Amino acid sequence: MVEKERIILGIDPGTTVMGYGILRVVGKKVEFVTLGIINLRAIKDHYLTLRKISEEVTKLVETYLPDELAIEAPFFEKNVQSMLKLGRAQGVAITVAITHDIPIAEYAPLKIKMAITGQGRASKEQVAAMLCKILKISPSSLPKELDATDGLAAAYCHYLQTSTAAETDTKRYKNWKDFAVKNQKRIKTQ
């Protein structure tokens, strides 16, 4: 039986820097494809920034043909104008996905950090380090802007959420011991 491949595009929305990461999943195997940023710093007009986001996310979609989009939800800020701009940036990325019939999953920053590091208040550096370890990425190959790893983290969080949900549907465990017995290959002992 040939296992279905899926490509997950993860996006960390932003109005000055938007991060993205792409994963390839075949069965239960996840593979790092790429990550990067969309640099929007030079654009002073907010509406032109939105156009650039649309153009660049469209290029990503047309290049990598993602099956799913995982996007970080805007977090609450006291500055309403900043939050509004961030929401617009997120909305443009979502619109590109909708236009290409790509299913969308939205994750809170705390959920993404928890999925990657086990701590909802982890720093961007901790998230990046953990992704390097999990996905076997050389830390020296990462862009200096950690928005890129935040985009990749959204994609990996989605992978974990969707693969866990699929496993839960097919496997039932009585307790942790039952889980350990049925998942020997997944449990590493040191």
C-alpha distance (Angstrom), angle and dihedral (degrees) to the residues before:
residue distance angle dihedral
M1 . . .
V2 3.80 . .
E3 3.78 112.1 .
K4 3.78 116.2 -130.6
E5 3.77 117.4 -110.6
R6 3.77 121.6 -140.8
I7 3.77 131.3 -176.2
I8 3.81 119.0 -147.4
L9 3.80 121.1 -159.4
G10 3.79 113.5 -160.4
I11 3.79 121.5 -164.2
D12 3.79 132.6 -167.6
P13 3.81 101.1 -163.6
G14 3.76 120.3 -138.2
T15 3.78 141.1 154.0
T16 3.81 97.0 -139.1
V17 3.81 99.6 27.8
M18 3.80 125.5 12.1
G19 3.79 116.1 -166.6
Y20 3.78 126.6 -151.5
G21 3.78 138.2 -179.1
I22 3.77 132.9 -176.8
L23 3.79 128.9 -151.4
R24 3.80 131.1 -173.4
V25 3.79 116.0 -147.2
V26 3.80 124.7 -166.4
G27 3.78 112.4 177.5
K28 3.80 104.5 -47.4
K29 3.81 94.4 -24.7
V30 3.79 115.8 103.8
E31 3.78 121.7 -164.2
F32 3.79 130.6 -170.0
V33 3.82 112.5 -122.1
T34 3.80 106.9 171.5
L35 3.77 146.2 -44.8
G36 3.77 136.0 -163.1
I37 3.76 147.3 133.0
I38 3.75 138.9 -93.3
N39 3.80 103.3 -135.9
L40 3.81 110.1 -145.3
R41 3.83 99.2 163.3
A42 3.81 96.2 108.2
I43 3.81 94.0 55.7
K44 3.80 110.5 89.4
D45 3.82 99.1 179.5
H46 3.83 110.8 79.7
Y47 3.80 93.0 -148.7
L48 3.80 91.7 53.0
T49 3.81 87.4 50.0
L50 3.80 88.6 57.0
R51 3.80 90.7 50.4
K52 3.82 90.5 51.0
I53 3.82 90.5 49.9
S54 3.81 89.5 52.0
E55 3.81 92.5 49.1
E56 3.81 94.9 46.6
V57 3.81 96.5 44.2
T58 3.82 88.4 48.1
K59 3.83 88.8 53.8
L60 3.82 90.2 51.3
V61 3.81 91.1 49.5
E62 3.79 93.2 47.6
T63 3.82 92.9 45.5
Y64 3.81 100.9 44.5
L65 3.84 101.2 24.0
P66 3.82 95.6 -143.5
D67 3.79 119.2 -155.3
E68 3.82 93.0 -155.6
L69 3.80 139.2 21.4
A70 3.79 121.7 -144.1
I71 3.77 112.4 -169.2
E72 3.77 131.9 -177.5
A73 3.79 113.6 -119.3
P74 3.79 116.1 -125.7
F75 3.77 112.0 -100.8
F76 3.78 122.4 -131.9
E77 3.78 114.1 -88.5
K78 3.78 130.3 -177.8
N79 3.80 89.8 -132.9
V80 3.80 103.0 80.7
Q81 3.82 93.9 -168.3
S82 3.81 91.8 55.1
M83 3.78 91.4 48.4
L84 3.80 91.5 48.3
K85 3.82 91.5 51.8
L86 3.79 91.5 47.3
G87 3.80 90.6 49.6
R88 3.79 90.1 51.9
A89 3.81 90.9 51.2
Q90 3.78 90.2 50.6
G91 3.81 90.2 46.9
V92 3.80 92.2 54.1
A93 3.82 91.8 52.0
I94 3.81 90.2 47.7
T95 3.82 90.7 48.9
V96 3.80 90.7 54.6
A97 3.82 89.3 52.5
I98 3.81 92.4 47.3
T99 3.80 90.6 49.1
H100 3.82 88.7 55.4
D101 3.85 93.7 44.3
I102 3.81 92.5 -113.7
P103 3.82 115.6 154.2
I104 3.80 113.3 -121.6
A105 3.80 131.0 -144.4
E106 3.78 121.3 -173.3
Y107 3.79 122.6 -155.7
A108 3.79 131.0 -171.2
P109 3.82 114.8 -120.8
L110 3.82 90.5 -116.7
K111 3.82 91.3 54.1
I112 3.81 92.1 49.9
K113 3.81 92.9 49.1
M114 3.80 90.9 46.1
A115 3.81 91.5 50.9
I116 3.81 93.0 50.3
T117 3.81 103.7 36.4
G118 3.79 106.0 12.8
Q119 3.82 88.9 -116.9
G120 3.79 123.2 94.1
R121 3.80 91.6 -156.4
A122 3.81 96.6 49.7
S123 3.80 117.8 141.7
K124 3.80 123.4 -113.4
E125 3.81 87.3 -109.4
Q126 3.81 91.8 55.0
V127 3.82 91.2 49.3
A128 3.81 90.9 49.4
A129 3.82 92.7 48.3
M130 3.79 92.6 49.5
L131 3.82 92.7 48.4
C132 3.81 89.5 51.2
K133 3.78 89.4 53.4
I134 3.83 96.4 43.7
L135 3.81 96.7 43.5
K136 3.82 96.7 33.4
I137 3.80 94.7 -119.5
S138 3.79 120.2 159.3
P139 3.83 107.4 -117.4
S140 3.81 89.1 -141.3
S141 3.82 89.8 62.6
L142 3.81 93.7 59.5
P143 3.80 120.8 105.1
K144 3.80 113.6 -111.3
E145 3.82 90.1 -118.0
L146 3.79 107.1 82.3
D147 3.81 90.1 -156.1
A148 3.82 84.2 88.1
T149 3.80 92.7 59.9
D150 3.81 89.1 44.2
G151 3.82 88.1 58.2
L152 3.80 89.9 48.2
A153 3.81 89.3 47.9
A154 3.82 90.1 56.5
A155 3.82 89.2 53.0
Y156 3.82 92.6 47.5
C157 3.80 92.1 46.4
H158 3.81 88.3 53.5
Y159 3.79 90.7 49.4
L160 3.82 89.9 52.5
Q161 3.80 93.0 46.0
T162 3.79 94.9 48.3
S163 3.81 97.1 41.5
T164 3.81 91.2 47.1
A165 3.79 90.7 49.4
A166 3.80 91.3 50.6
E167 3.81 92.0 48.8
T168 3.78 91.9 47.3
D169 3.78 90.1 56.2
T170 3.80 92.7 55.0
K171 3.82 102.9 32.6
R172 3.76 130.1 50.7
Y173 3.78 122.0 -168.7
K174 3.79 127.3 -159.8
N175 3.80 94.2 -154.2
W176 3.83 142.8 -32.2
K177 3.79 92.2 -72.2
D178 3.81 90.3 54.1
F179 3.82 89.1 48.8
A180 3.83 91.0 50.3
V181 3.79 92.9 49.4
K182 3.82 92.8 49.8
N183 3.82 94.8 43.3
Q184 3.80 105.6 46.1
K185 3.82 92.8 141.7
R186 3.81 92.3 54.3
I187 3.79 95.4 50.6
K188 3.78 116.1 79.7
T189 3.76 119.0 -161.4
Q190 3.77 120.1 -157.0
